[in-house]
């Protein structure tokens, strides 16, 4: 079984791996201003998204957040992002979609410290916390966003229950992630059993592949500079570099990357 499959096979092992991996990345990449830890997205033809010069290098990653978050109207709403990483998506959405309040939560305390130092936007706050035990009262948020993180969670249905709990009636869950072919049936069952109503879904393999291709040269340079040789294979998969096993699996359909829009109606 390939390494990445081992990482995803056991909930306890998966949590231990990611609990180490994300703080490690934060420490290694702090000086590089790496604001996004997710894959990327690019339509064909590319969307004419207007970016400030400071955001341009992150265009493909921003486009993934834009695709997920604009499935509904966030202006004036109270938004939670679960697993916000290094906060680039949170900062972009808070600046451009104008929610009343945007909270980014992540299990990685080093990442949260980085976010609090790096991102200063009105209405934007960052807190440490667990996706499977959200530290918020019931019915706190109008929308919950989760981008490319739930495959790391040991107990995915528990996360979905927590999302429904913290959403207000009528609140919306804006979600994107991937699964390998052997995990698709379980993913579908878990989503169908969640206390949420599906509004729409979309397979976005082609768009993510184009985004990965766009980011490959920059990601390769980061990996070579900051990871020891024995970790660079994992780094290439994590970054989705063209030619990596993850890239090949997405290209062949062995891996399915999807976006979803759910609402809390019950």
N, C-alpha and C positions, 0 to 999 in steps of 0.2 A: 504494500500500500504506500503511495507517495506521501511525503512528509506533510503536505498541507491537509491531506485526508486524516492523518493521525491527529493533527491539531484540532480538527473539527469533530472527531469521533466521540470523545468523552466530554461531558459537561464539566466535570471537575478539572480535568486536564486542560480543557479549553480556557476555563477561567484563570487557572494558574499561569498559562502561557501568556494570555493577554494582560494579566495583572503585572507581569514582568515587562512585556514587550512595549507597551505604550509609554510608561515612564522612561524606559531606556531610550526610545526614539526622541522623546521630548528633550532629554539631556543631550543627546547626540546632535540634534538639529536646531537647538536653541539659537545659535549664532547665525543660522541660515534663514531665519524668518520664514520657516515652513508653516503656513497657516492652515493648510488643508491636508487631511490624512485619508481622504476618500479618493475613489477613482473619478472619472470625469465623464463629460457628456458633450457631444457636438452633433447638431442636426445637419442634414444635407438638403438644401444649402444651409450654411451656418446662419444662426439667428443674429440679426444686427443689434446685439446687446451693447448699449453704450456704457463704457467703463471709464473710471478715472485712470490716469496713467499708473498709479500705484497698484491698481487691481489687475492690470492687463496680463501680467505673467501668470495669474491664477484663473484666466478666462475659462478654461475647460472645466475646472472644478466648480467655479461659480455657476456655470451653466447647468450643472447637475442640481445644485441647490435651487436655482431659479425654476427649473422644470418641476421639482417636487413641490416647492412652496407655493407656486402660483396656480396650483390646482383649486385654490379657493382664494378669497379676499382676506388678507391679514391686516389691512389698515385699521388702526384703532383697537385691535384685539390683544388679548393676553396670550402669549405664546410660550410654550416650553419646547426646547430642543433636548432630547435625551441622547447622550453620547455626542457631545459637541466637539470633541477632539481638541484642536488648537484654536478653535473659535473663528476661523475665517468665514465660514458660512453664516454663523450667528451675526457677525459684524456686518456682512454684506446685506443680509435680509433686514436687520434692524435699521440700517441706513437707507435702504431703498424701498422697502415695502411698508414702512412706517407703522409697525404695531405699536400699541400703547405701551406694552412692556414685553420684553423678550428675555427669558431665562435660559441659559445654557448650563446643562448638567453633565458631569462626566465622572467616571469612577477613578480616573487618573488624577491624583492630587497635584502632581507636577504640571500636568496639562492645565488644570484650573488655575494654578498660580501663574502660569504663562499667560493665559487668557486675561486674567485680572490686571496684569502688568501691561499687556500689549493693546487691548481693545478698549477704547474709551468712547462710548457712544451713549447718548441720552437714552434712558430706558432699558439699557442692556446690562445684565448682571450674570455672574457665573457662580455656581455652587458645586461642591463635590457631593456625589450621591450615587446610589445603585439603581440601575434601570429596573431591577426586579423588586425594589422596595423604595419607591419614590418618596422623598421626604416632604410631601405636600399634602394638604387637606383635600378631602373629596371636593369635586366640582370647582377646581381652582382656575382652570385654563379653558380658553376658547379653542385652542388648537395645540396639538402635539406634533412635532416633527422628529423623524428618525431617519437618518441617511446612512446606509451602509454600515450598520453596527450590530444588528440583531443576530447575525450569524455567530457572533462571539458569546451570546448569552447562554448560560447553561440551561435555563428553564424558560424558553421563549413564551409559552402560554401564560406564565406568571407575569411577564412583561406586558403582554396584551391586556391582561386583567387590570394591571396598574394604570395603563394608558386610559382605559375606560373609566376607572375610578376617579382620576384627576381631571377628566374632561367634564365640562358643564353639559347639561342636556342640549343637544343640537351641536355640540362641539365636534371638531374634525381632526382626524388622524391622517397626516401626510407622510408617506412612508416609501422608502426605496431600499432594496437589498438584493442579494443573490443567494442561490443555493445550487449545489451540484445535483446532477440528475437523480442520484440515489436518495436525496433528501427532499425532492419536490413534493411527493405525495404527502409526507408528514407536514411540510410547510403549508400546503393547501388545506389540510385537515385542521391545523391549528388556527389558521386565519378564518376558516369557515365557522369554527366553534367560538371565536372571540365574541364578546358582548358588544359588537360593532357591526354596522351595516355597510356593505361594500357599495361605493358610488361608481368607481371606475378603476380599471387596472390596465397596465400596458407593459409589454415586453420591450425593453430598450437595449438589447444586446448591441445592435448596430450603432446606436448613438454613443454608447459607452466605449465600444471599440475605437471609434473615431477619436473620442476624447483621450483614451489611453495612448493612441498613436501620437497625438499632438504633444502629450506630456512626456513621452518616452526618453528623449535626449536629456532633458533636465533631470528627470528622476534617476536615470542611470548615473549621471555625474554625482548626484547626492549620495547614492549608494556606494560608489567607489571611494568617495572622500571620507565617508563616515562609518561604514560598517566593515568589520573584519572579514577577510575572505570567506571564512566558513559560514558567515551569516548572509552573504550576498545573494544566494539563491532564494532564501526566504524573503529578502528585501525586494528582489525583482518581482516575486509573486505578489507581495504586499502592495507594491507600487503599480502593478499591472503593466509592466514594461512590455513592449512589443517583442514577441518571441518567448516570453515567460510561459510557464504552464497554465497560469490563470488566463492569460491572453488567448492561448490556444484553445482552452476549454470553452471560453466565451465564444470564440470564433466558430467552433465545431457544434455548439449547442449543448455540450456536456454540462455547461453552467448556464443558468438562466438568471438574468438580471431584470428585475421588474420594479415598476413604480405603482403605488396604490393611493387611492383616496377613500377613506372610511369616514363614517359619521356615527355619533352616539345617538341612537334613536330609541333605545330600550334600556 
